[in-house]
Amino acid sequence: MARKRSGRDLHAVFLLDKPAGESSNRALQKVRRLLHARKAGHTGSLDPFATGMLPICLGEASKTAAFMLDADKTYRAVARLGAATETGDTEGEVCERGPVPELGRVAIDKVLQSFTGPIDQIPPMYSALKHEGQPLYRLARRGVEVAREPRRVTIHRLECEHWDAPDLTFTVRCSKGTYIRTLAEDLGRAFGTCAFLVALRRLAVDPFPGEAMHTLEALESAVSDGREQALLLPPDAGLSAWPVACLEGASVERFLHGNPVPHPGAAGMARVHGQDGRVLGLGEVRPDGRLHPRRVFVPPTDGLANP
């Protein structure tokens, strides 16, 4: 029989400001250990050199992660024009050099505007996507390159913050699956040269604002002072755009046992709460007028730690 992981049951979302030089998984494990949480997962990795928002789902909150993967994200990035690297960022060796163009704000804005809306990206070889069961980055490290199909993503907003040759600082709000390294390379080509990413910070993951994230140091300090609860969000906080379906009486037990319950209202996904405010899970209101369980939280939780 598998040994149960030690720790406490903690059901909440923590928004980590990931430091540079840490893999997303390593940062996740540091948070889990600091909070003594039994279970934790994240909703989308950041490259080790990148910083910024990494939503971490603790305990039953991990059941919301799959529904949060579609969230739009906002980044601040710095692309260096006039050179390219094997990895598209500072981790790789320079493999190409080109001219550093003389750019004015009008020319920059025109190029950036051309990338706004639905665009096709070819995923980089240095990515976790798989080819015949193998991550592309492993093939790339062996010098193997394979054909990749373009992927359609959406750039909702792309704005220049600063141009200090050869570095272009820009902010971008984009759909899931957007590779900012690839965007930087494509921008370089559009400017008539090559480019790679020298800095990347994730400013926000919808629906969370940037000011809601906390560093590892802030978490460690809060834990030592017994204030960690103030840094935690409810387990369904990432789905705040969903309506709340409130259950009472026998409907609560039926839902928790995986059975649909009568519920008026428009069809669609909903967060399910009890009358006492506790989060029972996630459900789907269907045209039959019933709320069908999609994820059940056991035990029902308000996000507080259960020793």
Backbone as a ProteinNet text record, in pm:
[ID]
protein_1_A
[PRIMARY]
MARKRSGRDLHAVFLLDKPAGESSNRALQKVRRLLHARKAGHTGSLDPFATGMLPICLGEASKTAAFMLDADKTYRAVARLGAATETGDTEGEVCERGPVPELGRVAIDKVLQSFTGPIDQIPPMYSALKHEGQPLYRLARRGVEVAREPRRVTIHRLECEHWDAPDLTFTVRCSKGTYIRTLAEDLGRAFGTCAFLVALRRLAVDPFPGEAMHTLEALESAVSDGREQALLLPPDAGLSAWPVACLEGASVERFLHGNPVPHPGAAGMARVHGQDGRVLGLGEVRPDGRLHPRRVFVPPTDGLANP
[TERTIARY]
84.3	0	88.6	53.7	133.3	129.6	246.2	254.2	195.1	112.4	49.4	152	154.8	249.7	221.7	330.1	314.2	277.2	223.6	183.3	40	-9.8	-146.3	-233.8	-361.6	-457.6	-481.3	-441.7	-455	-515.7	-630.8	-705.5	-715.9	-633.4	-627	-544.5	-542.4	-456.5	-355.9	-229.1	-123.7	-60.4	-50.6	6.6	152.3	239.6	383	443.3	527.7	612.8	742	746.7	859.5	989.1	1096.1	1224.2	1292.9	1386.4	1466.1	1558.2	1588.9	1681.3	1617.9	1487.8	1415.7	1323.2	1321.8	1219.2	1085.5	977.9	844.8	819.6	865.3	840.9	920.2	1044.3	1123.2	1062	1016.3	950.5	823.2	748	626.5	657.7	762	796.2	840.7	905	943.1	819.5	719.4	594.4	526	520.7	454.1	520.3	653.8	724.3	705.9	710	691.2	555	453.3	317.4	284.5	379.7	357.3	231.7	210.5	91.5	116.3	14.4	27.4	27.9	-47.2	-63.6	-58.5	10.2	18.8	47.2	0.3	27.5	17.5	68.5	58.6	-21	-55.6	-147.7	-79.6	51.5	122	261.1	361.9	498.9	555.5	657.1	738.9	879	946.1	1085	1169	1277	1359.1	1408.7	1446.6	1500.8	1392.2	1265.5	1154.2	1113.2	1050	997.4	847.4	783.7	645.1	544.6	419.1	306.9	301	301.3	283.8	174.8	49.7	-57.1	-33.7	-34.1	-12.7	-141.2	-189.6	-315	-282.4	-331	-303.3	-424.9	-400.1	-507.5	-616.7	-742	-855.7	-860.3	-788.8	-782.7	-720.7	-640.9	-579.3	-684	-806.4	-913.1	-963.8	-924	-963.4	-858.7	-739.6	-626.7	-656.8	-719.6	-746.9	-836.2	-922.6	-1014.3	-947.4	-831	-759.9	-655.3	-629.2	-524.1	-555.6	-683.3	-722.8	-710.3	-665.6	-663.1	-565.5	-604.8	-513	-404.1	-288.3	-173.9	-114	-52.5	11.6	159.1	245.5	390.2	455.1	568.9	662.3	788	835.1	948.8	1048.3	1173.3	1278.1	1339.9	1326.6	1386.4	1511.1	1620.3	1744.8	1758.4	1757.6	1767.5	1913.6	1937.6	2071.9	2144.2	2079.3	2138.8	2027.3	2058.2	1964.9	2041.7	1972.4	2035.1	1962.9	2027.5	1970.8	1838.5	1825.1	1705.4	1603.9	1642.5	1553.2	1556.5	1645.8	1659.3	1805.3	1831	1968.6	2034.1	1957.6	2012.1	2097.1	2077.6	2145.6	2261.3	2342.3	2454.5	2404.8	2473.6	2440.5	2467.5	2367.5	2380.1	2364.2	2330.8	2311.2	2328.3	2381.8	2392	2336.4	2282.9	2226.4	2241.9	2197.2	2209.4	2112.9	2150.4	2058.6	1992.7	1864.6	1799.5	1782.1	1774.3	1738.4	1586.3	1524.7	1378.6	1321.3	1214.7	1136.4	1009.3	942.6	823.3	713.8	698.5	593.4	618.8	744.5	779.1	759.7	798.6	782.1	634.4	553.4	410.5	343.7	388.3	329.4	355.6	479.1	512.4	436.7	434.2	364.2	215.6	157.5	16.1	-11.4	84.7	65.5	61.1	108	105.1	-16.6	-100.7	-217.8	-331.5	-399.2	-507.4	-462.8	-537.7	-498.1	-372.3	-272.2	-150	-111.9	-29.1	22.2	165.9	196.3	331.8	380.2	505.8	568.3	636.5	595.4	653.8	804.7	879.7	1025.3	1067	1185.5	1237.4	1264.2	1308.9	1331.8	1199.8	1115.4	986	950.8	848.2	807.5	711.4	675.5	590.3	659.1	579.9	637.9	626.7	729.1	731.1	758.9	659.7	670.4	711.5	649.3	669.2	787.3	867.6	985.2	968.7	1004.3	998.9	1091.7	1045.2	1125.2	1260.5	1265.5	1392.5	1499.9	1460.9	1560.1	1617	1530.3	1578.1	1669.5	1630.2	1709.7	1848.6	1857.6	1988	2079.4	2020	2099.8	2125.1	2081.9	2103.4	2002.3	1891.2	1787.4	1676.4	1637.3	1525.2	1417.9	1293.4	1181.2	1080.9	1000.7	898.2	791.3	747	639.3	527.5	406.2	290.4	265.9	229.8	196	75.7	74.4	-37.2	-97.8	-229.6	-299.1	-313.2	-264	-278.8	-334.7	-371.8	-427.9	-348.9	-303.6	-238.5	-343.8	-388.9	-494	-439.1	-318.5	-258.4	-107	-40.9	104.7	153.3	225.6	263.6	411.6	473.5	612.8	618.4	701.3	725.3	848.4	950.2	1076.3	1163.2	1229.8	1328.2	1460.6	1556.3	1691.2	1784.3	1814.1	1886.1	2005.4	2015.1	1937	1816.2	1775.9	1672.3	1535.6	1437.2	1298.3	1217.9	1166.5	1082.1	936.1	860.5	719.7	634.6	506.5	409.5	312.5	268.1	177.6	74.7	-49.2	-156.7	-199.3	-195.6	-210.9	-288.8	-328.2	-402.6	-307.4	-364.3	-283.7	-204	-90.2	-10.7	79.2	81	166.2	309.5	403.4	544.9	602.6	641.9	695.4	833.5	909.4	1038.2	1017.7	918.6	889.6	840.8	759.5	712.2	829.9	927.1	1044.9	1122.2	1139.1	1210.9	1136.1	1004.8	924.5	926.6	926.9	937.4	1071.2	1177.4	1307.9	1307.9	1247.8	1241.5	1158.7	1050.4	966.4	1041.2	1140.3	1222.1	1343	1351.1	1458.8	1588.2	1580.5	1700.9	1664.6	1739.8	1708.6	1698.1	1646.8	1626.2	1615.7	1640.8	1616.4	1571.3	1516.3	1457.6	1564.6	1579	1677.4	1611.6	1483.5	1411.9	1264.2	1202	1059	998.6	890.2	817.3	669.1	608.2	463.2	397.9	325.8	265	133.2	58.7	-73.9	-121.4	-204.8	-278.3	-424.6	-507.6	-649.3	-709	-787.9	-839.2	-759.3	-637	-562.4	-483.9	-491.1	-409.7	-266.9	-174.6	-34.4	-3.4	-75.3	-45.4	-84.4	-149.4	-191.8	-84.2	28.3	131.2	232.1	300.5	393.5	521	631.8	760.1	773	871.8	901.1	942.2	1017.2	1061	941.7	843.7	724.3	645	638.3	566.8	638.9	770.7	847.9	829.2	830.3	810.2	670.7	570.6	432.7	414.9	476.7	466.4	529.6	646.1	714.3	634.6	553.5	471	328.6	298.7	163.9	61.6	105.9	15.3	-10.5	24.9	17.2	-124	-225.6	-362.6	-397.5	-335.5	-364.4	-314.8	-224.3	-168.6	-239	-332.9	-399.9	-536.2	-571	-700.3	-789	-921.8	-1012.4	-977.5	-1008.9	-968.7	-1029.2	-1139.6	-1200.4	-1178.4	-1079.9	-1057.3	-1022	-958.2	-920.5	-1037	-1153.3	-1272.9	-1377	-1330.8	-1421.8	-1520	-1490.8	-1584.4	-1705.6	-1695.2	-1808.1	-1911.4	-2038.9	-2140.6	-2131.8	-2189.7	-2193.1	-2330.8	-2332.5	-2456	-2456.2	-2554.1	-2559.6	-2657	-2607.7	-2690.6	-2720.3	-2829.6	-2866.6	-2934.8	-2943.7	-3016.1	-2962.4	-3055.6	-3018.4	-2940.4	-2954.9	-2883.5	-2732.5	-2687.5	-2543.8	-2487.7	-2549.9	-2500.4	-2510.4	-2616.9	-2631.5	-2519.3	-2490.5	-2383.6	-2248.8	-2221.4	-2093.1	-2074.5	-2183.9	-2175.7	-2180.4	-2165.8	-2154.6	-2284.7	-2394	-2525	-2571.9	-2638.1	-2694.2	-2808.9	-2825.4	-2931.9	-3009.1	-3138.4	-3216.2	-3156.7	-3149.8	-3096.7	-3147.3	-3218.1	-3265.4	-3150.4	-3166.3	-3064.7	-3014.4	-2930	-2877.5	-2779.5	-2777.1	-2684.5	-2541.5	-2448.3	-2307.3	-2236.3	-2105.6	-2025.1	-2050.2	-2035.4	-2059	-1970.2	-1933	-1871.7	-1985.3	-1966.3	-2073.7	-2036.3	-2120.8	-2098.5	-2215	-2187.1	-2293.2	-2345.6	-2455.1	-2512	-2416.6	-2325.3	-2228.8	-2108.7	-2109.6	-2001.1	-1889.8	-1895.8	-1789.5	-1798	-1679.9	-1672.4	-1694.5	-1797.8	-1830.1	-1765.9	-1741.2	-1682.1	-1718.7	-1712.5	-1745.7	-1853.4	-1948	-2056.7	-2096.9	-2183	-2233.9	-2385.9	-2447.7	-2593.1	-2628.2	-2706.6	-2741.1	-2886.3	-2922.2	-3059.2	-3168.3	-3131.3	-3233	-3271.7	-3212.2	-3246.5	-3179.5	-3070.6	-3000.3	-2853.4	-2796	-2654.7	-2578.5	-2492.5	-2417	-2275.7	-2229.9	-2094.1	-1988.6	-1890.6	-1774.1	-1649	-1638.1	-1531.9	-1593.3	-1572.4	-1623.8	-1506	-1514.5	-1409.1	-1438.8	-1342.7	-1360.1	-1241	-1259.7	-1387.1	-1420.7	-1547.7	-1581	-1489	-1447.4	-1345.5	-1373.9	-1327.8	-1333.5	-1194.6	-1098.4	-962.9	-871.3	-925.6	-843	-771	-661.9	-585.4	-659.9	-651.9	-707.3	-590.5	-556.6	-438.7	-451.7
-118.6	0	124.6	224.5	346.3	422.7	475.5	551.4	690.2	733.3	863.9	972.9	1073.6	1183.3	1258.2	1288.4	1359.4	1505	1567.9	1707.7	1724.7	1845.1	1874.8	1899	1879.1	1907.4	2057.7	2118.1	2262.2	2286	2349	2365	2513.5	2559.7	2702.6	2724.7	2849.6	2891.2	2992.1	2970.4	3066.2	3117.1	3248.3	3309.4	3343.4	3259.2	3276	3371.2	3461.2	3541.6	3462.1	3380	3288.5	3365.3	3327.8	3394.3	3337.5	3412.8	3364.6	3252.5	3160.5	3052.7	2931	2933.4	2820.2	2759.1	2627.3	2563.3	2578.7	2571	2585.5	2475.8	2354.3	2243.9	2261.1	2307.7	2328	2437.6	2544.6	2652	2601.3	2518.3	2458	2377.4	2295.3	2210.8	2294.4	2407.8	2496.2	2551.7	2591	2640.8	2530.7	2411.1	2299.6	2270.1	2271.5	2242.5	2354.2	2479.2	2590.7	2584.5	2544.4	2538.3	2401.6	2308.2	2171.3	2111.5	2144.2	2096.5	1956.8	1873.5	1736.7	1729	1817.7	1808.1	1947	1958.4	2087.8	2066.4	2159.8	2157.6	2299.2	2321.6	2455.8	2451.1	2567.3	2575.1	2612.6	2602	2635.9	2684.7	2614	2641.2	2768.4	2820.3	2930.6	2877.3	2925.8	2887.5	2926.5	2850.6	2882.3	3026.3	3085	3221	3326.8	3287.9	3382.5	3401.6	3515.3	3544.9	3572.1	3583.3	3627.8	3524.9	3551.2	3479.2	3332.1	3248.6	3104.7	3062.4	3047.8	3005.1	2861.9	2843.2	2711.7	2668.9	2552.2	2498	2394.6	2417.2	2330.5	2244.3	2115.7	2025.3	2014.9	2029.2	2014.7	2123.4	2233.1	2337.9	2286	2178.3	2121.7	2071.7	2046.6	2001.2	2113	2236.5	2348	2376.1	2317.3	2353.7	2331.9	2219.4	2189.6	2294.6	2356.1	2457.5	2595.2	2608.6	2736.2	2743.8	2632.4	2629.7	2719.2	2747.9	2831.3	2980.6	3016.9	3158.2	3239.2	3362.8	3455.5	3497.7	3533.9	3572.2	3702.4	3776.8	3903.3	3897.5	3939.8	3935	4069.7	4093	4196.4	4123.3	4156.9	4086.3	4185	4141.3	4219.7	4134.4	4180.2	4112.3	4188.5	4115.3	4177.7	4153.9	4261.9	4253.5	4248.2	4174.3	4165.1	4036.6	3944.7	3814.3	3714.4	3586.4	3478.3	3369	3295.4	3184.1	3054.4	2943.4	2812.3	2790	2847.3	2824.9	2937.8	3048.6	3164	3252.2	3217.5	3297.5	3299	3343.2	3357.4	3224.8	3116	2986.4	2924.4	2967.8	2904.7	2986.5	2920.2	2986.2	3067.2	3177.7	3258.9	3178.1	3170.6	3091.5	3175.7	3302.1	3389.3	3534.3	3614.4	3758	3836	3953.1	4037.4	4183	4271.8	4414.7	4457.2	4560.3	4622.9	4739.2	4730.3	4833.6	4964.9	5072.2	5201.2	5212.2	5219.3	5213.1	5336.8	5387.7	5492.4	5433.3	5509.8	5458	5422	5498.7	5469.9	5335.6	5310	5183.5	5066.1	5085.5	4978.8	4945.9	5049.1	5027.2	4959.5	4993.2	4933.3	4783.4	4743.8	4601	4529.6	4587.8	4523.1	4508.3	4608	4600.9	4485.8	4455.1	4346.8	4209.8	4201.1	4074.2	4064	4164.1	4162.7	4085.4	4003.2	3919.9	3775.4	3692	3552.1	3543.7	3470.4	3448.4	3301.3	3256.4	3119.6	3121.3	3033.1	3018.4	2876.1	2862.7	2730.7	2710	2610	2589.8	2571.5	2622.2	2606.9	2463.4	2426.9	2294.1	2280.9	2389.3	2384.5	2412	2308.7	2315.5	2176.7	2169.6	2041.7	1963.9	2019.4	1945	1816	1714.1	1582.7	1544.7	1472.9	1414.9	1266.8	1184.8	1039.4	1001.7	1069.8	1036.1	1102.5	1176.6	1241.3	1392.2	1456.8	1603.1	1661.7	1767.3	1828.5	1877.2	1927.1	1981.2	1873.9	1748.7	1641.2	1613.6	1617.2	1601.2	1717	1838.9	1957.3	1949.7	1899	1888.2	1788.9	1696.2	1600.8	1650.4	1773	1829.1	1783.7	1726.2	1676.5	1780.1	1812.6	1904	1832.7	1843.6	1779.2	1885.8	1852.5	1946.3	1963.1	2086.4	2115.1	2187.1	2147.7	2211.7	2348.2	2449	2579.7	2568.1	2651.9	2656.1	2795.7	2800	2928.4	2978.9	3098.9	3164.6	3304.5	3372.1	3506.9	3606	3712	3822.6	3931	3946.9	4044.7	4187.4	4202.4	4335.5	4320.4	4405.6	4402.3	4546.4	4591.7	4732.5	4747.9	4845.7	4879.7	4962.8	4921.2	5001.4	5089.1	5032.4	5106.6	5047.5	5133.2	5089.9	5156.3	5074.6	5120	5023.1	5053.7	4961.8	4896.6	4762.5	4671.6	4608.3	4661.2	4594.4	4661	4577.6	4622.4	4563.4	4649.5	4604.4	4619.4	4509.5	4513.8	4437.3	4470.5	4394.6	4327.9	4209.4	4133.7	4061.7	4070.6	3990.7	3891.2	3763.2	3660.5	3540.5	3456.4	3335.4	3226.4	3118.2	3004	2951.5	2890.2	2828.4	2922	3050.4	3146.3	3135	3118.9	3116.2	3256.3	3319	3455.1	3453.3	3345.7	3333.4	3336.3	3262.1	3259.4	3395.3	3461	3594.5	3690.2	3683.3	3769.9	3742.3	3614.7	3579.5	3629.2	3612.8	3657.4	3809.4	3879.6	4025	4066.7	3996.4	4026.9	4016	3908.6	3891.6	4002.7	4041.9	4149	4282.3	4299.1	4420.4	4406.8	4295.2	4276.1	4225.2	4158.9	4106.9	3980	3947.9	3833.9	3884.8	3800.2	3844.8	3724.9	3750	3648.7	3718.9	3640.1	3693.9	3702.6	3819.7	3834.6	3849.4	3876.6	3885.6	3858.4	3793.1	3762.4	3761	3834.7	3835.9	3821.6	3723.5	3706.4	3799.3	3896.1	3998.1	3953.8	3871.9	3832	3708	3632.5	3520.1	3544.3	3557.7	3584.7	3476.7	3513	3647.5	3719.9	3672.7	3725.7	3851.1	3957.1	4076.7	4055.6	4127.3	4110.9	4137.3	4231.7	4266.2	4155.8	4051.3	3942.9	3836.6	3847.6	3744.4	3781.5	3677.9	3695.1	3615.7	3666.5	3598.7	3484.7	3398.8	3292.3	3350.7	3461.2	3524.5	3577.2	3635.6	3685.7	3571.3	3459.8	3343.4	3287.9	3276.9	3224.8	3312	3443.9	3536	3520.5	3507.3	3492.6	3363	3255.6	3126.9	3136.1	3200	3209.9	3292.6	3386.2	3470.6	3417.3	3303.7	3248.5	3326.2	3398.2	3481.4	3425.6	3300.6	3249.8	3248.5	3236.4	3233.1	3361.5	3472.1	3600	3602.9	3511.9	3508.7	3407.4	3332.9	3226.5	3272	3221.4	3250.7	3126.8	3142.6	3027.2	2929.9	2801.8	2700.6	2718.6	2790.8	2812.5	2955.3	3024.8	3165.8	3184.9	3086	3098	3091.9	3058.4	3046.4	3150.1	3265.8	3367.5	3419.4	3397.3	3440	3347.3	3229.3	3136	3179.1	3156.6	3184.3	3083.5	3119.9	3030.7	2966.9	2834.8	2761	2724	2772.9	2750.5	2636.5	2535.2	2419.2	2417.6	2353	2340	2206	2169	2048.4	1921.8	1835.8	1706	1718.8	1830.6	1848.8	1848.3	1894.6	1897.6	1756.3	1666.5	1529.1	1457.7	1481.3	1417.4	1462.5	1591.4	1642.5	1583.1	1580.2	1529.4	1381.4	1310.3	1168.5	1147.7	1257.4	1245.8	1239.9	1278.2	1271.7	1410.4	1419.2	1548	1589.8	1720.5	1773.5	1879.4	1896	2000	2137.9	2218.3	2354	2443.7	2549.7	2642.7	2730.6	2787.4	2879.7	2841.5	2927.5	2908	2791.9	2722.4	2611	2663	2581.9	2619.3	2574.1	2599.3	2560.7	2654.7	2599.5	2679.5	2631.1	2724.4	2689.1	2652.2	2547.8	2498.7	2522.5	2597.4	2630.4	2579.2	2556.1	2528.4	2659	2650.6	2772.3	2839.6	2759.2	2814.9	2876.7	2878.1	2938.9	2844.4	2722.6	2627.4	2583.6	2560.7	2518.6	2367.9	2327.4	2185.6	2123.5	2204.5	2151.8	2234.9	2171.5	2234.9	2152.1	2219.4	2147.1	2210.4	2140.8	2189.6	2184.3	2299.7	2305.2	2270.8	2166.2	2119.1	2153.8	2141.4	2176.6	2097.1	1984.2	1906.4	1971.1	2089.6	2159.9	2104.4	2027.3	1969.9	2011.5	2018.6	2049.9	1918.5	1892.3	1767.3	1790.3	1707.6	1725	1703.2	1792.1	1774.7	1748.7	1816.7	1792	1810.9	1712.3	1720.8	1739.3	1838	1862.3	1780.5	1697.6	1615.7	1640.7	1690.8	1739.9	1877.5	1920.5	2056.8	2154.1	2258.3	2344	2491.4	2572.6	2717.6	2774.2	2684	2727.7	2725.4	2696.5	2694	2561	2563.9	2442	2348.9	2219.8	2117.9	2035.4	2044.9	1976.2	1824.9
0	0	0	-81.8	-91.6	40.5	78.2	202.4	181.6	275.2	266	291.4	204.9	220.4	350	423.5	550	524.9	626	614.5	660.6	643.2	684.7	562.5	582.1	475.8	472.1	362.2	345.3	208.5	204.2	79	46.2	-44.7	-74.6	-200.4	-246	-356.8	-303	-338.5	-302.9	-431.4	-444.6	-564.4	-537.9	-589.6	-567.9	-670.1	-623.2	-710.6	-726.8	-831.4	-848.9	-875.2	-804.6	-829.8	-953.7	-1007.6	-1120.3	-1073.3	-1163.6	-1132.2	-1068.8	-1047.4	-988.3	-1092.3	-1100.9	-1182.6	-1112.1	-1188.3	-1128	-1025.8	-1055.8	-963.4	-833.9	-847	-725.4	-638.5	-701.4	-626.3	-559.3	-631.5	-576.5	-451.3	-457	-342.6	-222.9	-247.9	-137.1	-67.6	-146.9	-88.8	-9.3	-66.8	1	135.4	136.6	262.1	365	318.9	412.3	480.4	404.2	457.9	517.8	508.6	556.4	492.3	366.4	295.4	240.1	248	200.6	48.4	-15.3	-159.9	-221.6	-336.6	-404.8	-552.7	-634.5	-778	-831.2	-953.3	-1011.4	-1141.2	-1192.9	-1307.1	-1437.7	-1443.4	-1566.9	-1535.1	-1584.6	-1543.8	-1606	-1539.8	-1589.1	-1613.2	-1717.8	-1740.7	-1619.7	-1591.4	-1473.5	-1468.7	-1583.3	-1580.2	-1559.9	-1576.6	-1565.3	-1419.7	-1392.7	-1259.9	-1270.5	-1154.2	-1154.4	-1109.7	-1144.5	-1086	-1125.4	-1021.6	-1036.5	-938.3	-985.1	-894.1	-846.5	-715.8	-656.5	-586.7	-625.5	-571.6	-465.5	-345.4	-231.7	-200.5	-175.4	-137	-241.2	-197	-287.5	-394.7	-372.2	-474.6	-603.6	-594.1	-714.6	-813.3	-764.9	-854.5	-945	-915.8	-1002.2	-1109.2	-1094.6	-1181	-1328.8	-1361	-1502.2	-1566.1	-1486.1	-1539.3	-1548.7	-1485.1	-1486.3	-1596.7	-1664.4	-1765.9	-1884.8	-1906.4	-2020.7	-1992.6	-1874.1	-1835.1	-1920.3	-1951.1	-2017.6	-1919.3	-1975	-1892.8	-1944.9	-1854.1	-1889.5	-1850.4	-1941.8	-1920.3	-1950.8	-1886.3	-1930.2	-1976.6	-2095.9	-2153.3	-2211.9	-2218.8	-2283.7	-2393.1	-2517.7	-2632.3	-2674.6	-2693.1	-2740.3	-2889.8	-2965.7	-3111.1	-3155.2	-3264.2	-3320	-3288.2	-3218.3	-3188.8	-3162	-3180.2	-3148.8	-3076.3	-2990.4	-2919.5	-2952.6	-2920.2	-2950.3	-2878.1	-2759.7	-2678.5	-2688.5	-2750.3	-2758.6	-2636.1	-2540.1	-2418.2	-2375.3	-2253.4	-2206.2	-2169.2	-2168.7	-2130.4	-2240.7	-2364.9	-2477.3	-2532.3	-2616.2	-2682	-2801	-2827.5	-2944.7	-3070.9	-3158.3	-3281	-3407.1	-3391.6	-3507.3	-3462.8	-3554.1	-3526.7	-3644.8	-3616.2	-3719.7	-3682.1	-3767.5	-3737.6	-3627.2	-3555.9	-3460.3	-3532.9	-3560.4	-3641.5	-3565.5	-3641.6	-3583.2	-3588.5	-3472.9	-3465.6	-3397.7	-3453.5	-3389.9	-3332.8	-3248.4	-3180.9	-3280.6	-3386	-3484.5	-3551.4	-3589.5	-3654.6	-3559.6	-3433.7	-3334.3	-3315.4	-3295.1	-3271.3	-3390.6	-3511.1	-3630.7	-3635.1	-3604	-3602.4	-3491.7	-3373.3	-3262.2	-3292.2	-3355.7	-3390.5	-3485.9	-3572.8	-3670.1	-3603.8	-3480.2	-3407.1	-3314.4	-3312.2	-3225.5	-3290.3	-3208.7	-3259.8	-3271.2	-3343	-3361.7	-3448.7	-3402.4	-3479.7	-3469.8	-3561.8	-3558.7	-3509.2	-3414.8	-3363.4	-3386.6	-3424.3	-3428.3	-3293.6	-3216.2	-3083.3	-3091.8	-2995	-2996.4	-2967.3	-3017	-2985.7	-2835.9	-2774.4	-2630.1	-2558.8	-2555.7	-2488.1	-2438.1	-2353.5	-2294	-2382.8	-2498.1	-2590.6	-2631.3	-2660.2	-2688.6	-2835.6	-2881.6	-3015.5	-2999.3	-3036.3	-3021.5	-2879	-2782.7	-2642.3	-2574.7	-2650.4	-2592.5	-2589.6	-2477.8	-2475	-2580.8	-2645.7	-2751.6	-2700.5	-2576.9	-2528.1	-2518.7	-2493.7	-2488.5	-2627.2	-2727.4	-2864.3	-2901.7	-2863.4	-2897.3	-2835.7	-2714.2	-2648.4	-2718.4	-2793.7	-2871.3	-3013.1	-3040.7	-3173.4	-3276.1	-3230	-3320.9	-3331.8	-3453.2	-3475	-3554.8	-3510.5	-3579.1	-3621	-3719.7	-3766.9	-3659.6	-3639.2	-3543.6	-3615.3	-3584.2	-3645.2	-3580.8	-3659.3	-3601	-3508.5	-3408.1	-3313.5	-3314.5	-3313.3	-3313.9	-3169.6	-3145	-3015.2	-3040.4	-2934.4	-2948.5	-2863.8	-2928	-2858.1	-2838.1	-2715.6	-2687.3	-2685.9	-2634.6	-2626.2	-2631.7	-2710.2	-2722.7	-2732.6	-2631.1	-2623.3	-2590.3	-2653.8	-2624.6	-2497.1	-2403.7	-2283.5	-2300.1	-2367.5	-2376.1	-2486.5	-2561.7	-2661.7	-2630	-2588.1	-2557.6	-2628.8	-2755.1	-2842.4	-2770.4	-2778	-2863.1	-2793.4	-2677.3	-2597.7	-2613.3	-2643.6	-2655.6	-2540.3	-2453.9	-2343	-2383.7	-2370.4	-2409.4	-2309.8	-2305.7	-2227.1	-2322.9	-2284.2	-2370	-2284.4	-2325.2	-2265.6	-2371.6	-2337.6	-2440.6	-2389.3	-2483.1	-2450.5	-2403.6	-2353.9	-2311.4	-2431.1	-2400.7	-2505.2	-2582.2	-2545.8	-2616.1	-2564.8	-2656.1	-2619.7	-2637.9	-2527.9	-2536.1	-2600.9	-2582.7	-2652.4	-2803.3	-2849.4	-2992.6	-3040.3	-2958.6	-2994.1	-3010.3	-2919	-2928.5	-3057	-3090.5	-3213.8	-3337.1	-3336.4	-3450.7	-3464.2	-3351.5	-3356.3	-3417.4	-3378.3	-3435.4	-3586.6	-3637.9	-3783.8	-3847.7	-3780.9	-3835.4	-3840.1	-3752.2	-3753.3	-3846	-3917.8	-4013.7	-3954.9	-3840.1	-3776.9	-3699.6	-3597	-3510.9	-3367.5	-3278.3	-3140.1	-3047.2	-2920.5	-2817.3	-2690.1	-2598.8	-2476.2	-2367.3	-2306.6	-2199.1	-2062	-2058.5	-1930.5	-1955.1	-1856.6	-1867.1	-1727.6	-1712.3	-1585.2	-1612.8	-1547.4	-1558.2	-1457.1	-1509.5	-1424.2	-1363.7	-1435.7	-1387.7	-1461.3	-1393.7	-1452.3	-1419.5	-1521.1	-1494.7	-1405.2	-1304.5	-1273.7	-1165.6	-1137	-1023.2	-1061	-980.3	-1004.7	-956	-1014.8	-980	-834.1	-772.8	-633.6	-535.5	-583.4	-494.1	-475.4	-549	-534.3	-426.2	-373.4	-262.3	-288.9	-241.4	-257.5	-156.7	-181.3	-85.9	49.1	45	169.4	249	178.6	247.2	308.8	238.1	291.2	413.2	403.8	516.6	640.3	620.7	732.9	792	705	752.6	830	781.4	850.4	989	997.2	1126.9	1227	1175.6	1263.1	1279.2	1215.8	1223.7	1144	1037.9	958.8	818.8	795	657.6	600.3	687	635.8	560.6	598.7	533.2	389.2	354	218.5	128.9	184.8	109.8	58.7	-58.4	-119.5	-114	-122.5	-122.2	-234.4	-217.1	-315.2	-453.4	-464.4	-595.8	-646	-588.2	-623	-769.7	-830.6	-970.7	-1066.7	-1015	-1099.3	-1057.6	-1015.5	-962.7	-1067.2	-1195.4	-1300.2	-1308.6	-1249	-1250.1	-1146.1	-1173.2	-1071.2	-957.5	-843.9	-727.9	-717.8	-708.2	-682.3	-534.4	-460.3	-316.1	-285.5	-214.5	-180.2	-30.8	4.3	144.7	166.5	293.4	331.9	267.7	224.4	168.4	38.7	-30.7	-157.2	-137.1	-21.4	5.9	6.4	81.7	90.5	-43.6	-116.2	-247.5	-341	-340.9	-426.9	-386.4	-255.4	-206.9	-235.3	-258.7	-294.3	-445	-519.7	-664.7	-739.8	-674.9	-739.7	-784.6	-899.6	-942.6	-851.7	-837.6	-752.6	-830.3	-801.6	-870.8	-844.7	-951	-933.5	-1045.4	-1011.4	-1114.1	-1162.2	-1276.1	-1325	-1462.3	-1516.8	-1652	-1655	-1767.6	-1784.9	-1789.6	-1737.9	-1740	-1614.1	-1610.5	-1495.7	-1378.3	-1256.7	-1136.1	-1022.4	-936.5	-808.9	-713.9	-635.9	-549.5	-403.5	-334.5	-193.9	-110.1	18.4	112.9	169.7	245.5	305.2	402.6	459.8	554.8	484.4	350.8	275	237.6	285.2	253.3	107.5	50	-89.7	-96.8	-169.5	-182.6	-305.7	-407.7	-529.7	-650.2	-766.5	-893.4	-960.9	-1022.6	-1087	-1218	-1288.4	-1416.6	-1415.8	-1434	-1446.4	-1590.9	-1607	-1741.3	-1774	-1902.5	-1943.3	-1873.2	-1807.9	-1736.5	-1603.6	-1573.3	-1450.4	-1326.8	-1347.7	-1233.9	-1236.9	-1117.3	-1099.9	-1088.3	-1186.1	-1190	-1136.7	-1040.3	-987.2	-1095.6	-1101.9	-1188.8	-1104.7	-993.1	-895.3	-757.1	-669.7	-532.9	-438.6	-350.1	-253	-128	-87.9	31.7	123.2	245.1	298.5	242	255.2	214.7	287.8	219.8	278.7	257.1	350.7	334.1	309	284	254.5	375.8	493.9	613.4	624.7	697.9	718	811.4	779.8	867.6	920.3	1047	1100	1084.6
[MASK]
+++++++++++++++++++++++++++++++++++++++++++++++++++++++++++++++++++++++++++++++++++++++++++++++++++++++++++++++++++++++++++++++++++++++++++++++++++++++++++++++++++++++++++++++++++++++++++++++++++++++++++++++++++++++++++++++++++++++++++++++++++++++++++++++++++++++++++++++++++++++++++++++++++++++++++++++++++

